[in-house]
Amino acid sequence: MYSSKKTYTVEEALAKLQSYCAYQDRCHKEVAQKLKEMRVISQASEQIIIELIEGDFLNEERFSMAFVRGKFKIKKWGRRRLASELKQRNISKFLIQKALGQISETDYKATFEALVHKKAESITGGSIAKKRKKLADYLLYRGWEAHLVYDKINQIF
């Protein structure tokens, strides 16, 4: 069977992955997946990953910090969702805690309040029970802690 997929030399694969990592911070799992898609053999993959780390193209601490900052500020994710997403990318517990630690408590609460009020205003129609459920589901899906969500919902309704 003939494959139309391009095969890469180690140098070509390294150059391609250097630009892949330079464009946006990546985690080891994403780079390993990219190498697999490029059909690079495992010994070469390991060598490429080592070279990317030594060249500071691949840095999981930097990745986790940027990931948490971006998803918190732009997507308004809570700590539970952020931690879960990092865990899925095989980031260590230590780095997850460090990355989550950069969110100040005042920013966290202010973002939560703003998100609650914005969403609560957009929910129209239905009974109060339905509105409560919609708001709770929305906030829990975004990874906000259950105690915060239910305390706030009880305050509002």
Secondary structure, DSSP 8 states (H G I E B T S, - for coil): ----S----HHHHHHHHHHHHHHS---HHHHHHHHHHTT--HHHHHHHHHHHHHTTS--HHHHHHHHHHHHHHHH---HHHHHHHHHHTT--HHHHHHHHHTS-HHHHHHHHHHHHHHHHHH--SS-HHHHHHHHHHHHHHTT--HHHHHHHHHHH-
